[in-house]
Amino acid sequence: MDGMEKRNNVRVPLQVVIDAVESADNEWNQFLDIVTMEAVSVPESLFIDNFGGEYQKLSDMIEEEFNSRFFRLPSPYDIHEYSIMERFIWSLPEGTIQDRLENAIRGRGAFRRFKDSIYRLDMEQEWYDFRANAYREIAIEWCNDHGFQFLEP
């Protein structure tokens, strides 16, 4: 039995992966611990660790058991929030609203302008629902890519 077949018997709570996707940032690396079924995080740079080596110990454990117990969760690079915004815009009917949002995401400050535009257009709930579904899809894809079954929330 190869590693992927063994992992096929692992049932991951999908909400743990979704929560990790929602909280992903460039400062922390997140991993799923398939023993505890929890997401664990270590700073991107252990040089800023002021916690008496607590993260160094975890980092060493992750390194020793990488892809057997600890599996890297999606990073912001994998999630690509800008692409999610684009897909949301393209899912809207062609016209003024779509044009306004497309203009909002051009250039510097795109995320702030997009958020402001969504608020002014009273489309916050539509955006949050769309993004939540995109995060769920990313989480499912991550489970499939790693050979894990997932449990629905």
Secondary structure per residue as TSV (DSSP state, phi and psi in degrees):
chain	resnum	aa	ss	phi	psi
A	1	M	-	360.0	122.2
A	2	D	-	-82.3	173.4
A	3	G	H	-59.1	-38.6
A	4	M	H	-67.8	-38.6
A	5	E	H	-64.9	-40.6
A	6	K	H	-61.2	-42.7
A	7	R	H	-66.5	-26.0
A	8	N	T	-61.3	-20.4
A	9	N	T	-87.9	-6.8
A	10	V	-	-85.0	127.8
A	11	R	E	-108.6	109.8
A	12	V	E	-95.5	129.8
A	13	P	E	-65.4	114.2
A	14	L	H	-57.1	-33.7
A	15	Q	H	-63.1	-31.5
A	16	V	H	-62.5	-42.7
A	17	V	H	-70.7	-42.2
A	18	I	H	-60.0	-45.0
A	19	D	H	-60.0	-39.0
A	20	A	H	-66.3	-39.8
A	21	V	H	-62.9	-43.9
A	22	E	H	-63.0	-32.5
A	23	S	H	-102.4	5.9
A	24	A	-	-59.7	136.9
A	25	D	-	-147.3	172.0
A	26	N	T	-80.5	-9.3
A	27	E	T	-86.7	-21.1
A	28	W	E	-129.1	143.7
A	29	N	E	-100.9	130.9
A	30	Q	E	-111.6	143.6
A	31	F	E	-136.1	146.3
A	32	L	E	-90.9	125.8
A	33	D	E	-93.1	108.8
A	34	I	T	-79.1	-1.7
A	35	V	T	-83.2	-47.9
A	36	T	T	-93.1	-13.8
A	37	M	T	57.3	41.7
A	38	E	E	-125.0	152.8
A	39	A	E	-84.9	133.3
A	40	V	E	-119.7	150.8
A	41	S	E	-130.0	144.0
A	42	V	E	-131.4	146.0
A	43	P	E	-59.8	145.0
A	44	E	S	-55.3	-41.5
A	45	S	-	-118.2	112.4
A	46	L	G	-70.6	-7.9
A	47	F	G	-68.4	-20.2
A	48	I	G	-94.7	7.5
A	49	D	-	-71.4	113.8
A	50	N	-	-109.3	23.7
A	51	F	S	-110.3	31.2
A	52	G	T	64.5	30.7
A	53	G	T	86.5	1.7
A	54	E	H	-55.7	-41.9
A	55	Y	H	-75.5	-29.6
A	56	Q	H	-63.5	-41.2
A	57	K	H	-62.9	-45.7
A	58	L	H	-63.5	-42.9
A	59	S	H	-59.4	-41.5
A	60	D	H	-63.6	-41.8
A	61	M	H	-61.8	-43.7
A	62	I	H	-62.1	-44.1
A	63	E	H	-61.6	-41.4
A	64	E	H	-68.5	-33.2
A	65	E	T	-120.4	29.2
A	66	F	B	-65.6	131.3
A	67	N	T	64.1	17.8
A	68	S	T	-125.2	-41.9
A	69	R	T	-117.0	-39.0
A	70	F	E	-110.4	129.4
A	71	F	E	-126.6	127.0
A	72	R	E	-61.7	128.5
A	73	L	-	-86.6	164.3
A	74	P	-	-57.4	139.2
A	75	S	-	-98.7	170.6
A	76	P	H	-55.6	-32.7
A	77	Y	H	-62.3	-39.8
A	78	D	H	-71.6	-32.2
A	79	I	H	-80.2	-43.2
A	80	H	-	52.0	72.5
A	81	E	H	-54.6	-36.6
A	82	Y	H	-60.5	-42.4
A	83	S	H	-63.3	-36.4
A	84	I	H	-64.8	-41.7
A	85	M	H	-61.3	-44.0
A	86	E	H	-60.2	-45.6
A	87	R	H	-62.8	-37.1
A	88	F	H	-61.6	-47.6
A	89	I	H	-60.5	-45.0
A	90	W	H	-69.6	-18.7
A	91	S	H	-79.4	-12.5
A	92	L	S	-82.5	155.7
A	93	P	-	-61.7	144.4
A	94	E	T	-60.8	143.0
A	95	G	T	147.4	-159.9
A	96	T	H	-60.2	-46.0
A	97	I	H	-64.0	-46.2
A	98	Q	H	-60.6	-44.0
A	99	D	H	-61.7	-44.1
A	100	R	H	-60.4	-44.3
A	101	L	H	-70.4	-37.1
A	102	E	H	-61.0	-41.7
A	103	N	H	-66.0	-35.8
A	104	A	H	-63.6	-30.6
A	105	I	T	-94.7	11.1
A	106	R	S	-88.7	132.2
A	107	G	S	79.8	-170.7
A	108	R	T	-63.9	144.7
A	109	G	T	80.3	16.4
A	110	A	H	-57.8	-42.8
A	111	F	H	-65.1	-43.1
A	112	R	H	-66.1	-45.1
A	113	R	H	-64.3	-39.4
A	114	F	H	-60.8	-49.6
A	115	K	H	-60.6	-43.3
A	116	D	H	-62.4	-42.0
A	117	S	H	-66.1	-42.9
A	118	I	H	-58.7	-42.3
A	119	Y	H	-64.5	-48.8
A	120	R	H	-62.8	-33.0
A	121	L	T	-85.5	0.2
A	122	D	T	56.7	45.2
A	123	M	-	-118.0	17.8
A	124	E	H	-57.7	-47.3
A	125	Q	H	-63.6	-40.4
A	126	E	H	-60.3	-43.2
A	127	W	H	-65.1	-47.3
A	128	Y	H	-62.8	-38.9
A	129	D	H	-65.3	-43.9
A	130	F	H	-62.0	-47.0
A	131	R	H	-64.3	-41.1
A	132	A	H	-60.3	-41.4
A	133	N	H	-66.0	-39.4
A	134	A	H	-63.3	-42.7
A	135	Y	H	-62.5	-40.4
A	136	R	H	-62.0	-43.7
A	137	E	H	-62.4	-40.6
A	138	I	H	-63.1	-42.4
A	139	A	H	-64.1	-43.3
A	140	I	H	-64.2	-44.0
A	141	E	H	-61.1	-40.8
A	142	W	H	-61.2	-45.7
A	143	C	H	-60.4	-47.3
A	144	N	H	-61.4	-43.4
A	145	D	H	-61.9	-29.6
A	146	H	T	-97.7	2.9
A	147	G	T	76.8	22.8
A	148	F	-	-98.2	145.0
A	149	Q	E	-81.4	158.7
A	150	F	E	-130.0	149.6
A	151	L	E	-103.4	128.7
A	152	E	-	-66.6	147.6
A	153	P	-	-66.0	360.0
